[in-house]
Amino acid sequence: MEKITLPLLSMLTLVIGLALGISLGSILGRVGSLQIISFILRIPAILIKSPKELRSKWKMWLELKDKRSIECLKRQKEINSLEKKIGEREKEIKKIKARIRRVKWEFSEPK
């Protein structure tokens, strides 16, 4: 029974890999399917071989995600402050235009 298990397992893996490769190849093309299959085959090796490295990469990914969100918030804050400045300047422009109209009206000659 044990002698048959290894060849049977390898044949099963071969059939699954072939079916997965054909289906992914038809959907993603050759390069995309090869990348996904290589990633799927590397997952157990990464988990067994170096869980510490996986944890450290996960922490780095989370830090990068946090940094991106902080940068996004900084940009949004800057955008909001610039929009406020634009609004203030538009109010000033309206006041100046009103003064100009008033001066023109005051100095216009009656008809």
C-alpha positions in Angstrom: 0.0 0.0 0.0 2.8 2.4 0.8 4.6 1.7 -2.5 1.6 2.8 -4.4 0.9 6.0 -2.4 3.9 8.0 -3.7 3.4 7.4 -7.5 -0.4 7.8 -7.0 0.2 11.1 -5.2 2.6 12.3 -7.9 0.1 11.4 -10.7 -2.7 13.2 -8.9 -0.5 16.3 -8.5 0.4 16.0 -12.2 -3.2 15.8 -13.3 -4.3 18.7 -11.0 -1.3 20.8 -12.2 -2.1 20.1 -15.8 -5.8 20.9 -15.4 -5.0 24.1 -13.5 -2.3 25.1 -16.0 -4.7 24.6 -19.0 -7.6 26.5 -17.3 -5.4 29.3 -16.1 -3.6 29.4 -19.4 -6.8 29.9 -21.3 -7.9 32.7 -18.9 -4.6 34.5 -18.1 -2.3 33.5 -20.9 0.9 31.6 -20.5 2.9 34.0 -18.3 0.1 34.7 -15.9 -0.7 31.1 -15.4 2.9 30.2 -14.8 3.2 33.0 -12.1 0.1 31.8 -10.3 1.1 28.1 -10.4 4.6 29.0 -9.1 3.0 31.0 -6.4 0.7 28.2 -5.4 3.5 25.7 -5.4 5.7 28.1 -3.2 3.1 28.7 -0.5 3.6 25.5 1.5 7.4 25.7 1.2 7.3 29.3 2.5 5.1 28.3 5.4 7.1 25.3 6.4 10.6 26.6 5.6 10.5 30.1 7.2 7.4 31.3 9.1 9.6 34.0 10.7 10.5 35.4 7.3 6.8 35.3 6.3 5.9 37.2 9.5 8.5 39.8 8.9 7.3 40.3 5.3 3.7 40.5 6.6 4.8 43.2 9.1 6.7 45.1 6.4 3.6 45.0 4.1 1.4 46.3 6.9 3.8 49.1 7.6 3.9 50.1 4.0 0.1 50.0 3.9 -0.1 52.3 7.0 2.5 54.6 5.4 0.5 54.9 2.2 -2.7 55.6 4.2 -0.9 58.3 6.2 0.5 59.9 3.0 -3.0 59.8 1.5 -4.4 61.6 4.6 -1.6 64.2 4.4 -2.4 64.9 0.7 -6.1 65.1 1.4 -5.4 67.6 4.3 -3.3 69.7 1.9 -6.0 69.6 -0.8 -8.6 70.7 1.7 -6.5 73.6 2.9 -5.9 74.7 -0.7 -9.6 74.5 -1.4 -10.2 76.8 1.6 -7.7 79.3 0.3 -9.4 79.2 -3.1 -12.7 79.9 -1.4 -11.3 82.8 0.6 -9.7 84.3 -2.5 -12.9 83.9 -4.5 -14.7 85.9 -1.8 -12.1 88.6 -2.0 -12.4 88.7 -5.7 -16.2 89.1 -5.4 -15.7 92.0 -3.0 -13.2 93.7 -5.3 -15.6 93.3 -8.3 -18.4 94.8 -6.2 -16.1 97.8 -5.3 -15.3 98.3 -9.0 -18.9 98.2 -10.0 -19.7 100.7 -7.2 -16.9 103.1 -8.3 -18.1 102.9 -11.9 -21.6 103.5 -10.9 -20.6 106.5 -8.7 -18.5 108.1 -11.4 -20.8 107.4 -14.3 -22.5 110.4 -15.9 -26.2 110.6 -15.9 -27.8 110.2 -19.2 
